[in-house]
Amino acid sequence: MVGKFKVITLCGSTRFKDQFLEAQKRLTLEGNIVISVGLFGHSGDDEVWTEGTKEMLDNMHKRKIDMADAIYVINVGGYIGESTRSEIDYATRHGKEILYMEPQSCK
């Protein structure tokens, strides 16, 4: 918490750019501090794919999780990719609350 505000880091595939922006807006209006991604590699931000950049961004996103009280997983249609799964595992190991856009089904 920062003051009375919960800090939430958004996690999910960057192919879901519209859902990231909607979640950021909604969670902010609900009174949260929202930390998001800086680039959407799967939605046209090709800079992500230059040498060393994706690794740097993945590391930076873990630091964003470190700053948060919770993560909010953008799991459109239940989709959780490998990178997002690693962020969920990281957040769990560090005692962060895990919130999901869509309910998790037992698979």
Secondary structure, 3 states (H helix, E strand, C coil): CECCECEEEEEECHHHHHHHHHHHHHHHHCCCEEECCCCCHHHCCHHHHCCCHHHHHHHHHHHHHHHCCEEEEECHHHCCCHHHHHHHHHHHHCCCEEEECCCCCCC
